[in-house]
């Protein structure tokens, strides 16, 4: 998969099939937004990085729970929040 042209939905399908590399691409794509939300909540840069990392761990574990695949970024940010 070409990292630039592949959609979040395609990456999610690959993740649900167990592709960890696809999840790494999701993390790369949405890390800034998730970290920004975490910083907004914590006000602490180091803590926000920890929160963002934990949010992605939770997301990996609960990926099958995502109902609207078009709202991946919002779902990830909600986990961080």
PALUM-173639 format. One record per atom (N, C-alpha, C): atom name; residue number from 1; y, x, z. Coordinates in pm, whole numbers, plus 32768, in hexadecimal, padded with zeros to 4 digits. Layout:
<romis>
CA | NUM | Y | X | Z $
...
</romis>
This chain:
<romis>
N | 1 | 7F89 | 8053 | 8000 $
CA | 1 | 8000 | 8000 | 8000 $
C | 1 | 807D | 8057 | 8000 $
N | 2 | 80DB | 8034 | 7FAD $
CA | 2 | 815A | 807A | 7FA8 $
C | 2 | 81B0 | 8048 | 801B $
N | 3 | 81D9 | 80A1 | 8074 $
CA | 3 | 8221 | 807B | 80EE $
C | 3 | 82A3 | 8033 | 80D1 $
N | 4 | 82E1 | 804C | 8060 $
CA | 4 | 8362 | 800F | 8040 $
C | 4 | 8350 | 7F80 | 800E $
N | 5 | 82ED | 7F67 | 7FBB $
CA | 5 | 82E0 | 7EE6 | 7F7A $
C | 5 | 8283 | 7E85 | 7FC1 $
N | 6 | 8235 | 7EB5 | 801D $
CA | 6 | 81D7 | 7E5D | 8062 $
C | 6 | 8223 | 7E05 | 80C6 $
N | 7 | 81FE | 7D86 | 80CB $
CA | 7 | 8243 | 7D27 | 8122 $
C | 7 | 8207 | 7D2B | 81AF $
N | 8 | 8252 | 7CF2 | 820C $
CA | 8 | 821F | 7CE6 | 8294 $
C | 8 | 819E | 7C94 | 8295 $
N | 9 | 8199 | 7C2D | 8242 $
CA | 9 | 8123 | 7BD7 | 823D $
C | 9 | 80A8 | 7C26 | 8210 $
N | 10 | 80BB | 7C7C | 81AD $
CA | 10 | 804C | 7CCF | 817E $
C | 10 | 8020 | 7D31 | 81EA $
N | 11 | 8081 | 7D6A | 822F $
CA | 11 | 8060 | 7DC5 | 829C $
C | 11 | 8016 | 7D7C | 830C $
N | 12 | 8040 | 7D03 | 8329 $
CA | 12 | 7FFD | 7CB5 | 8390 $
C | 12 | 7F6D | 7C98 | 836B $
N | 13 | 7F56 | 7C75 | 82EE $
CA | 13 | 7ECD | 7C5C | 82C0 $
C | 13 | 7E77 | 7CD9 | 82D4 $
N | 14 | 7EAF | 7D4A | 82B0 $
CA | 14 | 7E66 | 7DC8 | 82C1 $
C | 14 | 7E4C | 7DE5 | 8355 $
N | 15 | 7EAF | 7DCA | 83A9 $
CA | 15 | 7E9F | 7DDE | 843A $
C | 15 | 7E30 | 7D86 | 8471 $
N | 16 | 7E2F | 7D0A | 8448 $
CA | 16 | 7DCA | 7CAD | 847A $
C | 16 | 7D3E | 7CD6 | 844D $
N | 17 | 7D37 | 7D24 | 83E3 $
CA | 17 | 7CB8 | 7D5A | 83B5 $
C | 17 | 7C97 | 7DDE | 83FB $
N | 18 | 7CEF | 7E08 | 8458 $
CA | 18 | 7CD6 | 7E80 | 84A8 $
C | 18 | 7D19 | 7EFF | 8478 $
N | 19 | 7D74 | 7EF4 | 8419 $
CA | 19 | 7DB8 | 7F68 | 83E1 $
C | 19 | 7E2A | 7F95 | 843D $
N | 20 | 7E13 | 7FFF | 8487 $
CA | 20 | 7E79 | 8031 | 84E5 $
C | 20 | 7EEE | 8072 | 849C $
N | 21 | 7ED5 | 80AA | 8428 $
CA | 21 | 7F42 | 80E6 | 83D9 $
C | 21 | 7FA7 | 807B | 83AF $
N | 22 | 7F75 | 8005 | 838F $
CA | 22 | 7FD0 | 7F97 | 836B $
C | 22 | 8027 | 7F72 | 83E3 $
N | 23 | 7FEC | 7F75 | 845A $
CA | 23 | 803D | 7F57 | 84D1 $
C | 23 | 80A4 | 7FC4 | 84E9 $
N | 24 | 8080 | 8040 | 84CE $
CA | 24 | 80E1 | 80AD | 84DB $
C | 24 | 8158 | 8096 | 847F $
N | 25 | 8140 | 805F | 840A $
CA | 25 | 81AE | 803F | 83AD $
C | 25 | 8204 | 7FCF | 83E4 $
N | 26 | 81C5 | 7F6E | 8424 $
CA | 26 | 8212 | 7F02 | 8462 $
C | 26 | 826B | 7F3C | 84D0 $
N | 27 | 8233 | 7F94 | 8521 $
CA | 27 | 8282 | 7FD3 | 858B $
C | 27 | 82F8 | 801E | 8550 $
N | 28 | 82E0 | 806F | 84EA $
CA | 28 | 834D | 80B9 | 84A9 $
C | 28 | 83B9 | 805C | 8475 $
N | 29 | 838F | 7FEE | 843B $
CA | 29 | 83EC | 7F90 | 83FC $
C | 29 | 8441 | 7F46 | 8462 $
N | 30 | 8409 | 7F28 | 84D7 $
CA | 30 | 844E | 7ED1 | 8537 $
C | 30 | 8473 | 7F14 | 85BB $
N | 31 | 8459 | 7F95 | 85C5 $
CA | 31 | 8471 | 7FDD | 8641 $
C | 31 | 8503 | 7FD7 | 866D $
N | 32 | 855F | 7FE7 | 8612 $
CA | 32 | 85ED | 7FE7 | 8636 $
C | 32 | 8618 | 7F62 | 8671 $
N | 33 | 85EE | 7EF5 | 8634 $
CA | 33 | 8615 | 7E70 | 8665 $
C | 33 | 85D9 | 7E56 | 86EF $
N | 34 | 855A | 7E77 | 8700 $
CA | 34 | 8518 | 7E61 | 8781 $
C | 34 | 8559 | 7EB7 | 87ED $
N | 35 | 8575 | 7F34 | 87CE $
CA | 35 | 85B5 | 7F8D | 882F $
C | 35 | 8641 | 7F5D | 8852 $
N | 36 | 868A | 7F28 | 87F1 $
CA | 36 | 8710 | 7EF3 | 880B $
C | 36 | 870B | 7E7C | 8869 $
N | 37 | 86AC | 7E24 | 8855 $
CA | 37 | 869C | 7DB1 | 88AF $
C | 37 | 867A | 7DE3 | 893B $
N | 38 | 861D | 7E41 | 8943 $
CA | 38 | 85F5 | 7E77 | 89C5 $
C | 38 | 866C | 7EB9 | 8A0B $
N | 39 | 86BF | 7F00 | 89BF $
CA | 39 | 8734 | 7F40 | 89FB $
C | 39 | 8798 | 7ED6 | 8A2B $
N | 40 | 87A8 | 7E6D | 89DE $
CA | 40 | 8802 | 7E01 | 8A05 $
C | 40 | 87D9 | 7DC0 | 8A88 $
N | 41 | 8757 | 7DB9 | 8A9E $
CA | 41 | 8724 | 7D7C | 8B18 $
C | 41 | 872B | 7DDD | 8B8E $
N | 42 | 8709 | 7E5C | 8B77 $
CA | 42 | 86FF | 7EBC | 8BE5 $
C | 42 | 877F | 7F0A | 8BFE $
N | 43 | 87CC | 7F26 | 8B93 $
CA | 43 | 8843 | 7F78 | 8BA0 $
C | 43 | 8825 | 800A | 8BBC $
N | 44 | 87A8 | 8030 | 8BAB $
CA | 44 | 877B | 80B8 | 8BC9 $
C | 44 | 872A | 80EB | 8B53 $
N | 45 | 8756 | 8159 | 8B17 $
CA | 45 | 8716 | 818B | 8A9D $
C | 45 | 8684 | 81B1 | 8AB4 $
N | 46 | 8669 | 81FD | 8B1B $
CA | 46 | 85DE | 8226 | 8B35 $
C | 46 | 8584 | 81AE | 8B51 $
N | 47 | 85B3 | 8154 | 8BA3 $
CA | 47 | 8565 | 80DE | 8BC4 $
C | 47 | 8551 | 8086 | 8B48 $
N | 48 | 85B7 | 807B | 8AF4 $
CA | 48 | 85AC | 8028 | 8A7C $
C | 48 | 8543 | 8060 | 8A1C $
N | 49 | 8536 | 80E4 | 8A16 $
CA | 49 | 84CF | 8120 | 89C1 $
C | 49 | 8443 | 80FF | 89F7 $
N | 50 | 8435 | 80FF | 8A7A $
CA | 50 | 83B5 | 80DA | 8AB8 $
C | 50 | 8395 | 8046 | 8A9E $
N | 51 | 83FA | 7FF2 | 8AAC $
CA | 51 | 83E8 | 7F63 | 8A94 $
C | 51 | 83C2 | 7F4A | 8A03 $
N | 52 | 8405 | 7F8D | 89A7 $
CA | 52 | 83E5 | 7F7C | 8919 $
C | 52 | 8356 | 7FA7 | 88FC $
N | 53 | 832E | 8017 | 8934 $
CA | 53 | 82A5 | 8046 | 891E $
C | 53 | 8241 | 7FE1 | 8954 $
N | 54 | 825A | 7FAF | 89CB $
CA | 54 | 81FF | 7F4C | 8A06 $
C | 54 | 81FE | 7ECB | 89B4 $
N | 55 | 826F | 7EA5 | 897C $
CA | 55 | 8275 | 7E2D | 8929 $
C | 55 | 8219 | 7E3A | 88B0 $
N | 56 | 8216 | 7EB0 | 8875 $
CA | 56 | 81BE | 7EC4 | 8801 $
C | 56 | 812B | 7EC7 | 882A $
N | 57 | 810D | 7EF9 | 88A0 $
CA | 57 | 8083 | 7EF4 | 88D2 $
C | 57 | 8057 | 7E63 | 88E4 $
N | 58 | 80AC | 7E14 | 8922 $
CA | 58 | 808F | 7D86 | 8935 $
C | 58 | 8082 | 7D40 | 88AE $
N | 59 | 80D9 | 7D60 | 8851 $
CA | 59 | 80D3 | 7D23 | 87CC $
C | 59 | 804E | 7D41 | 8787 $
N | 60 | 8021 | 7DBE | 878F $
CA | 60 | 7FA1 | 7DE3 | 8752 $
C | 60 | 7F30 | 7D90 | 878F $
N | 61 | 7F35 | 7D7F | 8813 $
CA | 61 | 7ECC | 7D35 | 8858 $
C | 61 | 7ECE | 7CA0 | 8839 $
N | 62 | 7F45 | 7C6C | 881A $
CA | 62 | 7F55 | 7BDB | 8805 $
C | 62 | 7F76 | 7BB7 | 8774 $
N | 63 | 7F5D | 7C10 | 871B $
CA | 63 | 7F82 | 7BFA | 868E $
C | 63 | 7F4C | 7B78 | 8656 $
N | 64 | 7ED6 | 7B53 | 867C $
CA | 64 | 7E99 | 7AD7 | 864A $
C | 64 | 7EE2 | 7A5A | 867C $
N | 65 | 7F35 | 7A69 | 86E4 $
CA | 65 | 7F7E | 79F7 | 871B $
C | 65 | 7FFD | 79D6 | 86CE $
N | 66 | 8028 | 7A2E | 8676 $
CA | 66 | 80A3 | 7A18 | 8629 $
C | 66 | 808C | 79A4 | 85C9 $
N | 67 | 80D7 | 7939 | 85DC $
CA | 67 | 80C4 | 78C0 | 858B $
C | 67 | 810F | 78C5 | 8506 $
N | 68 | 818C | 78EC | 850A $
CA | 68 | 81DE | 78EF | 8490 $
C | 68 | 81F2 | 7980 | 8468 $
N | 69 | 81A7 | 79AD | 8408 $
CA | 69 | 81AA | 7A3A | 83E0 $
C | 69 | 822F | 7A63 | 83A1 $
N | 70 | 8280 | 7A03 | 837C $
CA | 70 | 8304 | 7A23 | 8345 $
C | 70 | 8367 | 7A48 | 83B4 $
N | 71 | 833F | 7A32 | 8431 $
CA | 71 | 8398 | 7A4D | 84A2 $
C | 71 | 8367 | 7AC1 | 84F7 $
N | 72 | 832B | 7B23 | 84B6 $
CA | 72 | 82F4 | 7B95 | 84FE $
C | 72 | 835D | 7BDC | 8552 $
N | 73 | 83D0 | 7BFB | 8517 $
CA | 73 | 8437 | 7C45 | 8560 $
C | 73 | 8465 | 7BF7 | 85DA $
N | 74 | 847C | 7B77 | 85CB $
CA | 74 | 84A7 | 7B25 | 863C $
C | 74 | 843B | 7B20 | 86A7 $
N | 75 | 83BE | 7B18 | 867E $
CA | 75 | 834E | 7B16 | 86DD $
C | 75 | 8349 | 7B9A | 872B $
N | 76 | 8356 | 7C09 | 86E6 $
CA | 76 | 8355 | 7C8C | 8728 $
C | 76 | 83C9 | 7C99 | 878A $
N | 77 | 843E | 7C6F | 8760 $
CA | 77 | 84B3 | 7C76 | 87B7 $
C | 77 | 84A4 | 7C1B | 8830 $
N | 78 | 8463 | 7BA9 | 881C $
CA | 78 | 8448 | 7B4E | 888B $
C | 78 | 83EC | 7B8D | 88F1 $
N | 79 | 838A | 7BD5 | 88C4 $
CA | 79 | 8330 | 7C1B | 8920 $
C | 79 | 8380 | 7C81 | 8971 $
N | 80 | 83D6 | 7CCA | 892F $
CA | 80 | 8427 | 7D30 | 8975 $
C | 80 | 8484 | 7CEE | 89DA $
N | 81 | 84B9 | 7C7B | 89B5 $
CA | 81 | 8516 | 7C35 | 8A0C $
C | 81 | 84D0 | 7C07 | 8A8A $
</romis>
